[in-house]
Amino acid sequence: MKNRQKQTVALLRSKMIDFKYFAITLLCVGSFFYLGTILPTGDKAMIDTFVYMGATIMFLGMSIVFFSLSKKYKKILAEMDDQDSLQQ
């Protein structure tokens, strides 16, 4: 029983860390797209600005989703740790 619980904790911890890394990466990519909208270039069409802003919103939205998933798994791990400490 303990071995199965350790495997579950390890799986949840790895998911939490992976989701946090995904979120940070998406946040960085979204920031670069935002820089593409605010930096002046010679012949930037209005459609380019809309595409860059759409990509910025999409990447930042996905980043928020992955941060919330990471927080959810962190909360589950904390609850499991509390239950484990109460049982001992």
PLY file of the C-alpha trace (Angstrom):
ply
format ascii 1.0
element vertex 88
property float x
property float y
property float z
element edge 87
property int vertex1
property int vertex2
end_header
0.00 0.00 0.00
2.82 2.41 0.84
4.60 1.68 -2.43
1.49 2.54 -4.42
1.07 5.79 -2.50
4.72 6.70 -3.14
4.22 6.08 -6.85
1.12 8.29 -6.84
2.98 11.07 -5.03
5.89 10.83 -7.46
3.52 10.95 -10.45
1.62 13.95 -9.09
4.84 15.78 -8.24
6.23 15.22 -11.73
2.97 16.45 -13.30
3.01 19.54 -11.08
6.58 20.38 -12.10
5.94 19.69 -15.79
2.83 21.88 -15.85
4.75 24.70 -14.17
7.52 24.44 -16.78
4.94 24.41 -19.59
3.30 27.51 -18.13
6.59 29.39 -17.83
7.54 28.48 -21.40
4.16 29.61 -22.75
4.44 32.83 -20.77
7.81 33.56 -22.38
6.54 32.81 -25.88
3.47 34.97 -25.31
5.72 37.81 -24.17
7.74 37.59 -27.38
4.57 37.79 -29.45
3.53 40.83 -27.43
6.89 42.44 -28.16
6.18 41.82 -31.83
3.07 43.96 -31.59
4.59 46.92 -29.77
7.93 47.16 -31.57
7.70 49.43 -34.61
8.63 48.05 -38.00
8.60 49.68 -41.39
5.80 47.92 -43.19
3.67 46.12 -40.62
0.08 45.65 -41.74
-2.83 45.85 -39.35
-3.53 42.15 -39.84
-0.05 41.36 -38.50
-0.85 43.25 -35.32
-4.10 41.34 -34.90
-2.35 38.01 -35.46
0.35 38.85 -32.93
-2.21 39.95 -30.35
-4.28 36.82 -30.95
-1.21 34.65 -30.45
-0.32 36.63 -27.33
-3.76 36.10 -25.82
-3.77 32.41 -26.75
-0.34 31.70 -25.25
-1.01 33.69 -22.10
-4.39 31.97 -21.67
-2.79 28.55 -22.02
-0.14 29.64 -19.54
-2.84 30.52 -17.00
-4.46 27.10 -17.53
-1.17 25.29 -16.91
-0.41 27.41 -13.82
-3.83 26.53 -12.41
-3.28 22.82 -13.12
0.08 22.99 -11.38
-1.56 24.68 -8.40
-4.27 22.00 -8.33
-1.70 19.20 -8.17
0.27 21.06 -5.52
-2.88 21.31 -3.41
-3.59 17.60 -3.85
-0.03 16.77 -2.78
-0.36 18.98 0.29
-3.60 17.24 1.26
-1.99 13.83 0.80
0.94 14.92 2.94
-1.42 16.16 5.66
-3.33 12.87 5.64
-0.09 10.92 5.77
1.19 12.92 8.73
-2.12 12.44 10.57
-2.01 8.65 10.09
1.46 8.37 11.61
0 1
1 2
2 3
3 4
4 5
5 6
6 7
7 8
8 9
9 10
10 11
11 12
12 13
13 14
14 15
15 16
16 17
17 18
18 19
19 20
20 21
21 22
22 23
23 24
24 25
25 26
26 27
27 28
28 29
29 30
30 31
31 32
32 33
33 34
34 35
35 36
36 37
37 38
38 39
39 40
40 41
41 42
42 43
43 44
44 45
45 46
46 47
47 48
48 49
49 50
50 51
51 52
52 53
53 54
54 55
55 56
56 57
57 58
58 59
59 60
60 61
61 62
62 63
63 64
64 65
65 66
66 67
67 68
68 69
69 70
70 71
71 72
72 73
73 74
74 75
75 76
76 77
77 78
78 79
79 80
80 81
81 82
82 83
83 84
84 85
85 86
86 87
